[in-house]
Amino acid sequence: MKKIIAAAMAAALLTLAACSGGETQESTISSNKAFSPDAMVNTAGEEQSLADASLFGSEALGMAFIVPEAWYEVPTERINQREDDSALYIMYAPAATVEWASALDVSGMSDGEITEAAQRLDSELVPLLRVSALESGEPESGYASRTEVGSALGRSYFIDYNTETPDTLTGEDAECFAALAGSVGELEKTMMLFPPVTGSSFGGGLESFTAEDMDGNEVTEAIFAGYDITMVNIWTTWCGYCIEEMPYLQELYAQLPENVNIITVCGDALTEPELAREILADSGAEFTTIAANDEVQSALLNYVAGFPTTVFLDSSGAPVGEAMTGAPRGDVAAAYLEAIEARLALVG
């Protein structure tokens, strides 16, 4: 089943296509007019089918690639992605770091303790690569190698990467890092570019569907009918950032006006039902969570480029405004409330 995934303490990656190093190419590289879940053209201009392909990508930066086979041998939680307005940063999380971070009870920590934990996490992550999309200039150095890919869509693309396994990684960690780094050339060949997804150009929606919640109750598009806006948070059990923000979603849920609702969609609830229920219970979640079946996957998740992703749907289940990829920084509930107010203004 096709997936576009990307994000979290356990999450994804993204890199950029591929010519050898040297001066930036004057010619443009191939790109697409929009993202399609069925077929795309890679940066070499070759058509590639996305049927049954697993993808990593970023809607906000307009990039995606097919996951290399070697990556399936690396535990997902060992791959950490960060993203800003111009680049994706991919780091490797050692097994000991993952074990420590997984044991954290974020809901019981103060803001200062969360900040301290985040700083420790950042210090223990091992840089693998950075993909930059810049309107001008070049990214700062800091990696062993750089490929200057070329220009398209009004931006120049660069990939900076480390391929040598650091001495700090041993045993299984060294093997995992080597597998990731050794596949950079393979994933470059399937790199796809498309205009960043903004506004109501989000391609998914839930205007017509039938699924079940975590208690086995049927859920359809009727769940949206009583609200002007429904905030739909899409997450997975392996996504650390998704789990961290879950208690804040409950905090937000308790503050909502009568014309607004929150539901969540768990992308892997059918394969990890007990873990999904445990995460929801630990965060005190009272909102409805849908277990994504094939219908929901096709209608919604196939258009998602990272976890968590939050979309805002109107009373018919159609998207309103821009999707949000990633968890907000700082006051999570306040950030989502601001986003909700903006969507309410759009529907009048």
Phi, psi and omega in degrees: 000135184289138177223143166244113185229156179185095172161155162116176170297332170242092182205210209253193185217169174199134176223182190235153186293180242214077166246170180290170183295184183116197182289150178301136182292142177283327181285151178282157176260157185294142178215172183247155180288335179194167176281138174235134179283357185255313183204147181216172172249132179277180186292345175272001180085010182268137178284139177220134178281140179255009178298126179061017177268147172258131185240151162246148179184180179222114175298317186296326180261354176070047181221152172199156176210158178281134182295126177296148181303322183297337183290336180291345179274352181258127178306132185304324184291352179277352184252120185243127179247136169236153184216140170232198186290344185231355186202159170249139180240125182246124180236156175261131178259113179300156183304318181295324178293318179298317180298316179295312183294324181293335182275353181291137173257087186299325183297336181260008183259148175283168178300321179295320179292322178295318178298316179297319179295319179297320178295320177296316179301312180301321183289337183264347178286143182255118182300133176250304179200165177224135176245124184243142174232104190240140177284336177202158176075189179233155178289159176295159179282191182133354178238161185289325186225157178221137168246124175266107193284316184140195184234148176190155175056030177077013181224158173256141186245137181225145170234122175251138187206158172244129180249339179282132179288123181297151179296340181288344179259129180228168175055229182298322179300317179297320179294318180294315180298318180297323179294319179293310183295324182288349182258005181302316180297324180293315183287333177301326185292339181253012183295132180237139178243145178204157180303137178307140181277119178224169177056215183274015179283358174304127191277345184265167177187173180229048181292336179208114179196162172222126180212190178233150173276186186289350177258005179086008178279141180291138177231133177230185178298347178297342181295340181269345193299328184271008187226146175289321179222136170240123176276124183245110181264123185253125188215174175222161182288340181269359185267108183298318179296324177300314182293320180299322184274352185303315178299329179287331174294321176295319176301316178295316182305322181288347183256357190289145171290168186294337183268010181231142178228163172234135166226164173234159176235121179264116186293334181239028181294332181286335178261338179231055186296318182293318179295319178299316179296322180296316179299315180295318180294318181296331180268359179071026185294128178250352182278165179287136173238125180267135173275116186291113173265187182300324182294315178291323176303311183292320186279333189231302189291334178295347180255005183264131184256002180186159177241138354285149168238138179240126177242159183238121186246147179275190185294346178260355182092010179270148183291145178233122177070195188277142171284153179247120178258127182095163179272137178299150175272158177075228182282097186297312182299318181295321180296318179290323177299319178297318179296321179297316180300321180296322179287324176299323178296327181289326180271355177079000000 
